[in-house]
């Protein structure tokens, strides 16, 4: 289950970088699990 959440998060971040969005939408706090790796 944790791997699934991690995968969805990474996919969301990757999609956010390749698609233009309002700057306020991308500014989100970093996720501890991703920073730990």
mmCIF file as Biopython writes it, N, C-alpha, C and O atoms, coordinates in Angstrom:
data_model
#
loop_
_atom_site.group_PDB
_atom_site.id
_atom_site.type_symbol
_atom_site.label_atom_id
_atom_site.label_alt_id
_atom_site.label_comp_id
_atom_site.label_asym_id
_atom_site.label_entity_id
_atom_site.label_seq_id
_atom_site.pdbx_PDB_ins_code
_atom_site.Cartn_x
_atom_site.Cartn_y
_atom_site.Cartn_z
_atom_site.occupancy
_atom_site.B_iso_or_equiv
_atom_site.auth_seq_id
_atom_site.auth_asym_id
_atom_site.pdbx_PDB_model_num
ATOM 1   N N  . UNK A ? 1  ? 0.839  -1.207 0.000   1.0 0.0 1  A 1 
ATOM 2   C CA . UNK A ? 1  ? 0.000  0.000  0.000   1.0 0.0 1  A 1 
ATOM 3   C C  . UNK A ? 1  ? 0.872  1.254  0.000   1.0 0.0 1  A 1 
ATOM 4   O O  . UNK A ? 1  ? 0.572  2.232  -0.683  1.0 0.0 1  A 1 
ATOM 5   N N  . UNK A ? 2  ? 1.959  1.209  0.779   1.0 0.0 2  A 1 
ATOM 6   C CA . UNK A ? 2  ? 2.851  2.372  0.834   1.0 0.0 2  A 1 
ATOM 7   C C  . UNK A ? 2  ? 3.508  2.607  -0.515  1.0 0.0 2  A 1 
ATOM 8   O O  . UNK A ? 2  ? 3.693  3.749  -0.934  1.0 0.0 2  A 1 
ATOM 9   N N  . UNK A ? 3  ? 3.863  1.509  -1.201  1.0 0.0 3  A 1 
ATOM 10  C CA . UNK A ? 3  ? 4.468  1.649  -2.532  1.0 0.0 3  A 1 
ATOM 11  C C  . UNK A ? 3  ? 3.481  2.296  -3.496  1.0 0.0 3  A 1 
ATOM 12  O O  . UNK A ? 3  ? 3.871  3.099  -4.344  1.0 0.0 3  A 1 
ATOM 13  N N  . UNK A ? 4  ? 2.219  1.951  -3.368  1.0 0.0 4  A 1 
ATOM 14  C CA . UNK A ? 4  ? 1.200  2.521  -4.251  1.0 0.0 4  A 1 
ATOM 15  C C  . UNK A ? 4  ? 1.079  4.024  -4.029  1.0 0.0 4  A 1 
ATOM 16  O O  . UNK A ? 4  ? 1.007  4.798  -4.984  1.0 0.0 4  A 1 
ATOM 17  N N  . UNK A ? 5  ? 1.059  4.429  -2.765  1.0 0.0 5  A 1 
ATOM 18  C CA . UNK A ? 5  ? 0.975  5.864  -2.446  1.0 0.0 5  A 1 
ATOM 19  C C  . UNK A ? 5  ? 2.208  6.579  -2.965  1.0 0.0 5  A 1 
ATOM 20  O O  . UNK A ? 5  ? 2.106  7.678  -3.510  1.0 0.0 5  A 1 
ATOM 21  N N  . UNK A ? 6  ? 3.370  5.968  -2.801  1.0 0.0 6  A 1 
ATOM 22  C CA . UNK A ? 6  ? 4.617  6.562  -3.271  1.0 0.0 6  A 1 
ATOM 23  C C  . UNK A ? 6  ? 4.585  6.722  -4.787  1.0 0.0 6  A 1 
ATOM 24  O O  . UNK A ? 6  ? 4.988  7.756  -5.321  1.0 0.0 6  A 1 
ATOM 25  N N  . UNK A ? 7  ? 4.100  5.687  -5.477  1.0 0.0 7  A 1 
ATOM 26  C CA . UNK A ? 7  ? 4.038  5.724  -6.940  1.0 0.0 7  A 1 
ATOM 27  C C  . UNK A ? 7  ? 3.099  6.818  -7.427  1.0 0.0 7  A 1 
ATOM 28  O O  . UNK A ? 7  ? 3.423  7.558  -8.356  1.0 0.0 7  A 1 
ATOM 29  N N  . UNK A ? 8  ? 1.937  6.915  -6.797  1.0 0.0 8  A 1 
ATOM 30  C CA . UNK A ? 8  ? 0.963  7.941  -7.187  1.0 0.0 8  A 1 
ATOM 31  C C  . UNK A ? 8  ? 1.531  9.334  -6.941  1.0 0.0 8  A 1 
ATOM 32  O O  . UNK A ? 8  ? 1.327  10.248 -7.739  1.0 0.0 8  A 1 
ATOM 33  N N  . UNK A ? 9  ? 2.246  9.487  -5.827  1.0 0.0 9  A 1 
ATOM 34  C CA . UNK A ? 9  ? 2.834  10.792 -5.513  1.0 0.0 9  A 1 
ATOM 35  C C  . UNK A ? 9  ? 3.879  11.175 -6.542  1.0 0.0 9  A 1 
ATOM 36  O O  . UNK A ? 9  ? 3.901  12.309 -7.022  1.0 0.0 9  A 1 
ATOM 37  N N  . UNK A ? 10 ? 4.751  10.226 -6.883  1.0 0.0 10 A 1 
ATOM 38  C CA . UNK A ? 10 ? 5.786  10.510 -7.876  1.0 0.0 10 A 1 
ATOM 39  C C  . UNK A ? 10 ? 5.159  10.815 -9.232  1.0 0.0 10 A 1 
ATOM 40  O O  . UNK A ? 10 ? 5.608  11.718 -9.938  1.0 0.0 10 A 1 
ATOM 41  N N  . UNK A ? 11 ? 4.128  10.066 -9.594  1.0 0.0 11 A 1 
ATOM 42  C CA . UNK A ? 11 ? 3.458  10.299 -10.876 1.0 0.0 11 A 1 
ATOM 43  C C  . UNK A ? 11 ? 2.809  11.684 -10.895 1.0 0.0 11 A 1 
ATOM 44  O O  . UNK A ? 11 ? 2.830  12.372 -11.916 1.0 0.0 11 A 1 
ATOM 45  N N  . UNK A ? 12 ? 2.237  12.082 -9.769  1.0 0.0 12 A 1 
ATOM 46  C CA . UNK A ? 12 ? 1.606  13.404 -9.687  1.0 0.0 12 A 1 
ATOM 47  C C  . UNK A ? 12 ? 2.641  14.509 -9.823  1.0 0.0 12 A 1 
ATOM 48  O O  . UNK A ? 12 ? 2.418  15.498 -10.521 1.0 0.0 12 A 1 
ATOM 49  N N  . UNK A ? 13 ? 3.775  14.335 -9.153  1.0 0.0 13 A 1 
ATOM 50  C CA . UNK A ? 13 ? 4.847  15.339 -9.240  1.0 0.0 13 A 1 
ATOM 51  C C  . UNK A ? 13 ? 5.372  15.426 -10.671 1.0 0.0 13 A 1 
ATOM 52  O O  . UNK A ? 13 ? 5.589  16.520 -11.191 1.0 0.0 13 A 1 
ATOM 53  N N  . UNK A ? 14 ? 5.573  14.276 -11.301 1.0 0.0 14 A 1 
ATOM 54  C CA . UNK A ? 14 ? 6.083  14.265 -12.675 1.0 0.0 14 A 1 
ATOM 55  C C  . UNK A ? 14 ? 5.077  14.937 -13.615 1.0 0.0 14 A 1 
ATOM 56  O O  . UNK A ? 14 ? 5.468  15.706 -14.494 1.0 0.0 14 A 1 
ATOM 57  N N  . UNK A ? 15 ? 3.803  14.653 -13.434 1.0 0.0 15 A 1 
ATOM 58  C CA . UNK A ? 15 ? 2.775  15.253 -14.285 1.0 0.0 15 A 1 
ATOM 59  C C  . UNK A ? 15 ? 2.693  16.760 -14.043 1.0 0.0 15 A 1 
ATOM 60  O O  . UNK A ? 15 ? 2.453  17.529 -14.974 1.0 0.0 15 A 1 
ATOM 61  N N  . UNK A ? 16 ? 2.890  17.173 -12.807 1.0 0.0 16 A 1 
ATOM 62  C CA . UNK A ? 16 ? 2.812  18.600 -12.480 1.0 0.0 16 A 1 
ATOM 63  C C  . UNK A ? 16 ? 3.961  19.367 -13.122 1.0 0.0 16 A 1 
ATOM 64  O O  . UNK A ? 16 ? 3.814  20.542 -13.458 1.0 0.0 16 A 1 
ATOM 65  N N  . UNK A ? 17 ? 5.108  18.707 -13.294 1.0 0.0 17 A 1 
ATOM 66  C CA . UNK A ? 17 ? 6.256  19.384 -13.879 1.0 0.0 17 A 1 
ATOM 67  C C  . UNK A ? 17 ? 6.104  19.523 -15.391 1.0 0.0 17 A 1 
ATOM 68  O O  . UNK A ? 17 ? 6.601  20.482 -15.982 1.0 0.0 17 A 1 
ATOM 69  N N  . UNK A ? 18 ? 5.414  18.560 -16.020 1.0 0.0 18 A 1 
ATOM 70  C CA . UNK A ? 18 ? 5.304  18.574 -17.477 1.0 0.0 18 A 1 
ATOM 71  C C  . UNK A ? 18 ? 4.053  19.290 -17.968 1.0 0.0 18 A 1 
ATOM 72  O O  . UNK A ? 18 ? 3.937  19.578 -19.160 1.0 0.0 18 A 1 
ATOM 73  N N  . UNK A ? 19 ? 3.117  19.582 -17.073 1.0 0.0 19 A 1 
ATOM 74  C CA . UNK A ? 19 ? 1.901  20.287 -17.491 1.0 0.0 19 A 1 
ATOM 75  C C  . UNK A ? 19 ? 1.830  21.641 -16.788 1.0 0.0 19 A 1 
ATOM 76  O O  . UNK A ? 19 ? 2.026  21.722 -15.575 1.0 0.0 19 A 1 
ATOM 77  N N  . UNK A ? 20 ? 1.553  22.698 -17.539 1.0 0.0 20 A 1 
ATOM 78  C CA . UNK A ? 20 ? 1.465  24.036 -16.940 1.0 0.0 20 A 1 
ATOM 79  C C  . UNK A ? 20 ? 0.281  24.143 -15.985 1.0 0.0 20 A 1 
ATOM 80  O O  . UNK A ? 20 ? -0.852 23.829 -16.350 1.0 0.0 20 A 1 
ATOM 81  N N  . UNK A ? 21 ? 0.549  24.582 -14.778 1.0 0.0 21 A 1 
ATOM 82  C CA . UNK A ? 21 ? -0.493 24.747 -13.775 1.0 0.0 21 A 1 
ATOM 83  C C  . UNK A ? 21 ? -0.269 26.063 -13.042 1.0 0.0 21 A 1 
ATOM 84  O O  . UNK A ? 21 ? 0.826  26.621 -13.104 1.0 0.0 21 A 1 
ATOM 85  N N  . UNK A ? 22 ? -1.276 26.564 -12.354 1.0 0.0 22 A 1 
ATOM 86  C CA . UNK A ? 22 ? -1.083 27.750 -11.515 1.0 0.0 22 A 1 
ATOM 87  C C  . UNK A ? 22 ? 0.000  27.494 -10.472 1.0 0.0 22 A 1 
ATOM 88  O O  . UNK A ? 22 ? 0.063  26.404 -9.902  1.0 0.0 22 A 1 
ATOM 89  N N  . UNK A ? 23 ? 0.846  28.479 -10.218 1.0 0.0 23 A 1 
ATOM 90  C CA . UNK A ? 23 ? 1.988  28.286 -9.327  1.0 0.0 23 A 1 
ATOM 91  C C  . UNK A ? 23 ? 1.540  27.867 -7.926  1.0 0.0 23 A 1 
ATOM 92  O O  . UNK A ? 23 ? 2.258  27.135 -7.245  1.0 0.0 23 A 1 
ATOM 93  N N  . UNK A ? 24 ? 0.378  28.318 -7.494  1.0 0.0 24 A 1 
ATOM 94  C CA . UNK A ? 24 ? -0.101 27.984 -6.152  1.0 0.0 24 A 1 
ATOM 95  C C  . UNK A ? 24 ? -0.439 26.510 -6.015  1.0 0.0 24 A 1 
ATOM 96  O O  . UNK A ? 24 ? -0.467 25.970 -4.909  1.0 0.0 24 A 1 
ATOM 97  N N  . UNK A ? 25 ? -0.694 25.865 -7.139  1.0 0.0 25 A 1 
ATOM 98  C CA . UNK A ? 25 ? -1.093 24.457 -7.111  1.0 0.0 25 A 1 
ATOM 99  C C  . UNK A ? 25 ? 0.107  23.555 -6.847  1.0 0.0 25 A 1 
ATOM 100 O O  . UNK A ? 25 ? -0.030 22.507 -6.217  1.0 0.0 25 A 1 
ATOM 101 N N  . UNK A ? 26 ? 1.280  23.957 -7.327  1.0 0.0 26 A 1 
ATOM 102 C CA . UNK A ? 26 ? 2.459  23.102 -7.217  1.0 0.0 26 A 1 
ATOM 103 C C  . UNK A ? 26 ? 3.159  23.302 -5.871  1.0 0.0 26 A 1 
ATOM 104 O O  . UNK A ? 26 ? 3.873  22.416 -5.401  1.0 0.0 26 A 1 
ATOM 105 N N  . UNK A ? 27 ? 2.955  24.463 -5.255  1.0 0.0 27 A 1 
ATOM 106 C CA . UNK A ? 27 ? 3.636  24.733 -3.988  1.0 0.0 27 A 1 
ATOM 107 C C  . UNK A ? 27 ? 2.991  23.923 -2.870  1.0 0.0 27 A 1 
ATOM 108 O O  . UNK A ? 27 ? 2.012  24.355 -2.261  1.0 0.0 27 A 1 
ATOM 109 N N  . UNK A ? 28 ? 3.551  22.742 -2.607  1.0 0.0 28 A 1 
ATOM 110 C CA . UNK A ? 28 ? 3.045  21.897 -1.534  1.0 0.0 28 A 1 
ATOM 111 C C  . UNK A ? 28 ? 4.211  21.503 -0.640  1.0 0.0 28 A 1 
ATOM 112 O O  . UNK A ? 28 ? 5.345  21.429 -1.114  1.0 0.0 28 A 1 
ATOM 113 N N  . UNK A ? 29 ? 3.965  21.249 0.632   1.0 0.0 29 A 1 
ATOM 114 C CA . UNK A ? 29 ? 5.048  20.864 1.543   1.0 0.0 29 A 1 
ATOM 115 C C  . UNK A ? 29 ? 5.677  19.548 1.108   1.0 0.0 29 A 1 
ATOM 116 O O  . UNK A ? 29 ? 4.968  18.671 0.614   1.0 0.0 29 A 1 
ATOM 117 N N  . UNK A ? 30 ? 6.988  19.383 1.277   1.0 0.0 30 A 1 
ATOM 118 C CA . UNK A ? 30 ? 7.669  18.139 0.906   1.0 0.0 30 A 1 
ATOM 119 C C  . UNK A ? 30 ? 7.181  16.969 1.751   1.0 0.0 30 A 1 
ATOM 120 O O  . UNK A ? 30 ? 6.747  17.141 2.890   1.0 0.0 30 A 1 
ATOM 121 N N  . UNK A ? 31 ? 7.263  15.779 1.169   1.0 0.0 31 A 1 
ATOM 122 C CA . UNK A ? 31 ? 6.780  14.582 1.854   1.0 0.0 31 A 1 
ATOM 123 C C  . UNK A ? 31 ? 7.955  13.882 2.542   1.0 0.0 31 A 1 
ATOM 124 O O  . UNK A ? 31 ? 8.944  13.561 1.883   1.0 0.0 31 A 1 
ATOM 125 N N  . UNK A ? 32 ? 7.867  13.641 3.844   1.0 0.0 32 A 1 
ATOM 126 C CA . UNK A ? 32 ? 8.985  13.035 4.597   1.0 0.0 32 A 1 
ATOM 127 C C  . UNK A ? 32 ? 9.461  11.719 3.994   1.0 0.0 32 A 1 
ATOM 128 O O  . UNK A ? 32 ? 10.664 11.458 3.965   1.0 0.0 32 A 1 
ATOM 129 N N  . UNK A ? 33 ? 8.529  10.872 3.504   1.0 0.0 33 A 1 
ATOM 130 C CA . UNK A ? 33 ? 8.931  9.582  2.939   1.0 0.0 33 A 1 
ATOM 131 C C  . UNK A ? 33 ? 9.832  9.771  1.730   1.0 0.0 33 A 1 
ATOM 132 O O  . UNK A ? 33 ? 10.792 9.022  1.546   1.0 0.0 33 A 1 
ATOM 133 N N  . UNK A ? 34 ? 9.529  10.769 0.899   1.0 0.0 34 A 1 
ATOM 134 C CA . UNK A ? 34 ? 10.334 10.988 -0.296  1.0 0.0 34 A 1 
ATOM 135 C C  . UNK A ? 34 ? 11.681 11.594 0.071   1.0 0.0 34 A 1 
ATOM 136 O O  . UNK A ? 34 ? 12.690 11.293 -0.566  1.0 0.0 34 A 1 
ATOM 137 N N  . UNK A ? 35 ? 11.706 12.441 1.087   1.0 0.0 35 A 1 
ATOM 138 C CA . UNK A ? 35 ? 12.966 13.073 1.488   1.0 0.0 35 A 1 
ATOM 139 C C  . UNK A ? 35 ? 13.889 12.053 2.146   1.0 0.0 35 A 1 
ATOM 140 O O  . UNK A ? 35 ? 15.111 12.179 2.073   1.0 0.0 35 A 1 
ATOM 141 N N  . UNK A ? 36 ? 13.308 11.051 2.782   1.0 0.0 36 A 1 
ATOM 142 C CA . UNK A ? 36 ? 14.117 10.073 3.509   1.0 0.0 36 A 1 
ATOM 143 C C  . UNK A ? 36 ? 14.937 9.218  2.553   1.0 0.0 36 A 1 
ATOM 144 O O  . UNK A ? 36 ? 16.001 8.711  2.909   1.0 0.0 36 A 1 
ATOM 145 N N  . UNK A ? 37 ? 14.423 9.065  1.323   1.0 0.0 37 A 1 
ATOM 146 C CA . UNK A ? 37 ? 15.146 8.210  0.382   1.0 0.0 37 A 1 
ATOM 147 C C  . UNK A ? 37 ? 16.289 8.985  -0.233  1.0 0.0 37 A 1 
ATOM 148 O O  . UNK A ? 37 ? 17.028 8.446  -1.056  1.0 0.0 37 A 1 
#
